[in-house]
Amino acid sequence: MTTAIEASKQLLPGRYVGVDGCPAGWFAIWHIAQPEGQPTLNEPIGYAVFKDIADLMSAMDDARRILIDMPIGLKVDAPRQLESRLRKLLGKKGSSVFPVPVRSAVYATSYEQACQLNMLALGKKLSKQSWNICAKIQQVDQHLIQHHDSRRKLLESHPELAFQRLASRALQHGKKTKLGLQERLQILEQHSEALAGMYGTILSATRRSDVARDDVLDAMALLLSALKCEQLPFDFEQGFDSIPIRMSTFF
C-alpha cells in the first residue's frame, strides 16, 4: 500500500498544508505543488485562520498532507515515548517539548481535575502550558476518532524540529525573541523567498491578538516539511482508538 509520504515522492499535484495553533484557533498556510520536478512555491500561497479543527479539515478536504503542531494519539495510562525521543533530537531546544497529558486529563473540565487525573495515571500534574492547549488537543483527537480517513494525511509535527532540519543545525535563539524571529525567517528565505515574502503580508492582514508572529513562522516551517516530508523511525506507538503516535518532519 502506498503511504501519504511515498505519494509525495511520486510528485503528484496536491495541496500541502502547515498548521499551528493560534489565539483565534488555528492558522493554516498551504500550497498546491505541481508534478514538475521537486515541489516549489512558484504558485500562489494561501492562508487562513480557522476557529476550530472541523472547519479547517472541511476547507482542506482535498489536501494531500497536513502537518500540525499538536499531539496526535493520546495514551490512557502511560506516557508517550515520542516526547523523550524528540527532546534528544532537539538538544538545548528540548525544553520546547512538553509532556503530553493522558487522555482523561485532556478531557477534564478544570485544571485541578486534569492535574488529579494525570497524577493518578502518571504520577505528575500538568503544567499550565499543557492545560491551555488541551481544548485544541481534544479537537484533533475527536476529529481523528470520527474521521478515520484523516489519519493518513493529518500528521503531527514540531516546528522547532522542522527549523532545525531546514537549517541543518541547532537554532541559536528563542522563537519569541526578535533575534529568534529573524533567525527563523532567514531559514525560510533559504528554502523559499516566495514563502518568506508572505510573512509581512500575513502580519499586515491579521491581528496579533489572533495570530502571533511565531505562529505564522511555525506554520510556514510545517508547510515546507509537508512538501518534503519523512516520518521519523521511532519505535511504533499507538494511542487511544488505535491512533498512531508518530512524528513527521522535513527531510
PLY file of the C-alpha trace (Angstrom):
ply
format ascii 1.0
element vertex 251
property float x
property float y
property float z
element edge 250
property int vertex1
property int vertex2
end_header
0.00 0.00 0.00
1.34 3.45 -0.91
1.66 5.75 2.09
0.99 9.50 2.06
4.72 10.17 2.34
5.54 7.84 -0.55
2.88 9.58 -2.64
4.68 12.90 -2.29
7.81 11.36 -3.77
5.82 10.47 -6.88
5.44 14.22 -7.40
1.69 14.15 -7.74
-0.09 17.52 -7.64
-1.94 18.28 -4.45
-2.47 20.67 -1.57
0.10 20.63 1.24
-0.65 22.43 4.50
1.17 23.63 7.60
-0.95 24.35 10.70
-0.15 25.94 14.03
-2.43 26.72 16.92
-3.03 30.44 17.49
-5.10 32.57 19.89
-8.00 32.71 17.42
-7.93 28.96 16.77
-5.73 27.58 14.00
-3.51 29.33 11.48
-3.09 27.36 8.24
-0.91 28.10 5.22
-0.96 25.96 2.09
0.42 25.46 -1.37
-0.63 23.28 -4.29
2.51 21.58 -5.55
2.73 20.66 -9.23
4.38 17.47 -10.53
7.28 19.09 -12.42
10.44 18.27 -10.50
10.62 18.82 -6.77
7.70 20.78 -5.28
8.25 24.53 -5.47
6.43 27.57 -4.19
6.11 29.36 -7.54
2.34 29.08 -7.45
0.14 31.24 -5.17
0.25 30.54 -1.44
-2.98 30.53 0.54
-3.56 31.10 4.24
-6.48 31.45 6.64
-7.43 31.42 10.30
-9.96 28.77 11.38
-11.94 28.77 14.61
-11.86 25.00 15.06
-10.29 21.92 13.52
-13.57 20.78 11.94
-13.75 23.95 9.86
-10.09 23.62 8.89
-10.38 19.99 7.82
-13.53 20.71 5.84
-11.81 23.53 3.96
-8.70 21.37 3.41
-10.67 18.30 2.34
-8.59 17.98 -0.84
-5.24 18.19 1.00
-2.68 15.51 0.35
-0.82 16.15 3.61
-1.40 18.42 6.61
1.33 18.84 9.22
0.12 20.21 12.54
1.87 21.26 15.72
-0.36 19.37 18.12
-0.14 15.96 19.83
-1.87 13.22 17.88
-2.58 9.94 19.65
-3.27 10.01 23.40
-2.27 7.33 25.89
-4.75 6.20 28.55
-2.46 5.30 31.44
1.15 5.71 30.29
3.39 8.50 28.98
4.03 8.82 25.26
7.64 7.92 24.40
7.68 10.29 21.42
8.43 13.35 23.55
11.58 11.93 25.18
12.94 10.90 21.77
12.14 14.33 20.35
13.93 16.12 23.20
17.10 14.18 22.45
16.96 15.28 18.81
16.44 18.92 19.76
19.20 19.10 22.35
19.15 22.54 24.01
15.78 23.26 22.39
14.30 20.16 24.01
12.56 22.37 26.55
10.10 23.33 23.79
8.70 19.79 24.01
6.23 19.48 26.89
4.82 16.24 28.37
1.53 15.24 26.77
-1.22 14.53 29.35
-3.07 11.24 29.43
-6.39 11.27 27.62
-8.58 11.59 30.71
-6.66 14.72 31.76
-7.02 16.22 28.28
-10.80 15.80 28.57
-11.03 17.13 32.14
-13.38 20.03 32.83
-10.95 22.01 35.00
-7.23 22.44 35.52
-7.50 20.99 39.02
-9.29 17.87 37.76
-6.76 17.48 34.93
-3.90 17.60 37.44
-5.59 14.96 39.61
-6.23 12.61 36.68
-2.73 13.00 35.29
-1.24 12.46 38.76
-3.30 9.30 39.14
-2.10 7.91 35.79
1.46 9.24 35.52
2.39 10.45 38.98
2.71 14.11 38.00
0.50 17.14 37.47
0.07 19.21 34.31
1.78 22.48 33.58
-0.47 25.42 32.82
1.02 25.44 29.31
-0.16 21.88 28.75
-3.61 22.61 30.12
-4.02 25.70 27.95
-3.87 23.63 24.76
-5.97 20.69 25.97
-9.04 22.05 24.20
-7.13 22.02 20.90
-5.78 18.52 21.58
-9.39 17.44 22.16
-10.46 18.88 18.81
-7.81 16.94 16.92
-8.43 13.74 18.89
-12.19 13.88 18.30
-11.77 14.58 14.61
-9.49 11.57 14.12
-11.84 9.31 16.06
-14.77 10.43 13.93
-12.88 10.56 10.59
-10.52 7.62 10.22
-9.58 8.68 6.70
-7.96 11.84 8.09
-5.34 9.73 9.90
-3.49 9.26 6.63
-2.98 12.96 5.99
-3.23 14.85 9.30
0.18 14.26 10.84
1.87 15.50 13.99
4.98 17.62 13.58
7.07 20.05 15.62
8.20 23.48 14.34
11.46 23.60 16.30
12.47 20.25 14.83
11.38 21.41 11.38
13.51 24.56 11.63
16.46 22.53 12.88
16.17 20.18 9.91
15.67 23.06 7.47
18.80 24.81 8.81
20.86 21.61 9.27
21.93 23.00 12.64
20.63 23.84 16.08
18.84 27.17 16.38
20.51 29.85 18.46
17.62 31.98 19.71
14.20 31.52 21.24
11.29 31.92 18.85
9.59 34.63 20.90
12.62 36.96 20.72
13.39 39.45 17.96
16.60 37.59 17.10
14.71 34.28 17.10
12.08 35.57 14.70
14.79 36.92 12.38
16.71 33.65 12.56
13.68 31.61 11.58
12.66 33.98 8.79
16.17 33.76 7.32
15.98 29.97 7.39
12.68 30.10 5.50
14.20 32.50 2.93
16.94 29.97 2.19
14.31 27.49 1.08
11.66 29.76 -0.46
11.86 33.50 -0.93
8.22 33.43 -2.04
7.05 31.86 1.19
9.20 34.07 3.40
8.00 37.08 1.44
4.44 36.32 2.57
5.37 36.88 6.22
4.91 40.66 6.20
1.72 40.38 4.14
0.20 37.97 6.63
1.16 40.10 9.61
-0.47 43.13 7.98
-3.65 41.19 7.25
-4.07 39.65 10.72
-4.17 40.90 14.29
-1.53 39.82 16.80
-4.34 39.07 19.25
-5.48 36.42 16.72
-2.20 35.19 15.25
1.22 35.70 16.80
4.35 36.27 14.70
5.84 32.90 15.67
2.55 31.15 14.81
3.00 32.30 11.21
6.65 31.22 11.04
5.92 27.86 12.68
3.14 27.11 10.19
5.47 28.05 7.32
8.10 25.62 8.56
5.47 22.90 8.73
4.32 23.71 5.19
7.87 23.24 3.89
8.01 19.99 5.85
4.69 18.84 4.37
6.08 19.39 0.87
9.20 17.35 1.55
8.45 15.04 4.40
9.58 11.93 6.22
8.30 10.05 9.22
10.98 9.66 11.87
11.84 5.99 12.51
10.86 5.92 16.17
9.52 2.73 17.74
5.87 2.17 16.94
3.41 3.71 19.39
-0.34 3.75 19.37
-2.83 5.87 21.29
-6.49 5.58 22.17
-8.69 4.17 19.38
-5.55 2.84 17.65
-4.49 6.31 16.54
-0.81 6.15 15.53
1.69 8.23 17.50
4.40 9.37 15.09
6.49 12.39 14.16
6.74 13.72 10.59
9.16 16.44 9.60
11.33 17.94 6.84
13.97 15.78 5.17
0 1
1 2
2 3
3 4
4 5
5 6
6 7
7 8
8 9
9 10
10 11
11 12
12 13
13 14
14 15
15 16
16 17
17 18
18 19
19 20
20 21
21 22
22 23
23 24
24 25
25 26
26 27
27 28
28 29
29 30
30 31
31 32
32 33
33 34
34 35
35 36
36 37
37 38
38 39
39 40
40 41
41 42
42 43
43 44
44 45
45 46
46 47
47 48
48 49
49 50
50 51
51 52
52 53
53 54
54 55
55 56
56 57
57 58
58 59
59 60
60 61
61 62
62 63
63 64
64 65
65 66
66 67
67 68
68 69
69 70
70 71
71 72
72 73
73 74
74 75
75 76
76 77
77 78
78 79
79 80
80 81
81 82
82 83
83 84
84 85
85 86
86 87
87 88
88 89
89 90
90 91
91 92
92 93
93 94
94 95
95 96
96 97
97 98
98 99
99 100
100 101
101 102
102 103
103 104
104 105
105 106
106 107
107 108
108 109
109 110
110 111
111 112
112 113
113 114
114 115
115 116
116 117
117 118
118 119
119 120
120 121
121 122
122 123
123 124
124 125
125 126
126 127
127 128
128 129
129 130
130 131
131 132
132 133
133 134
134 135
135 136
136 137
137 138
138 139
139 140
140 141
141 142
142 143
143 144
144 145
145 146
146 147
147 148
148 149
149 150
150 151
151 152
152 153
153 154
154 155
155 156
156 157
157 158
158 159
159 160
160 161
161 162
162 163
163 164
164 165
165 166
166 167
167 168
168 169
169 170
170 171
171 172
172 173
173 174
174 175
175 176
176 177
177 178
178 179
179 180
180 181
181 182
182 183
183 184
184 185
185 186
186 187
187 188
188 189
189 190
190 191
191 192
192 193
193 194
194 195
195 196
196 197
197 198
198 199
199 200
200 201
201 202
202 203
203 204
204 205
205 206
206 207
207 208
208 209
209 210
210 211
211 212
212 213
213 214
214 215
215 216
216 217
217 218
218 219
219 220
220 221
221 222
222 223
223 224
224 225
225 226
226 227
227 228
228 229
229 230
230 231
231 232
232 233
233 234
234 235
235 236
236 237
237 238
238 239
239 240
240 241
241 242
242 243
243 244
244 245
245 246
246 247
247 248
248 249
249 250
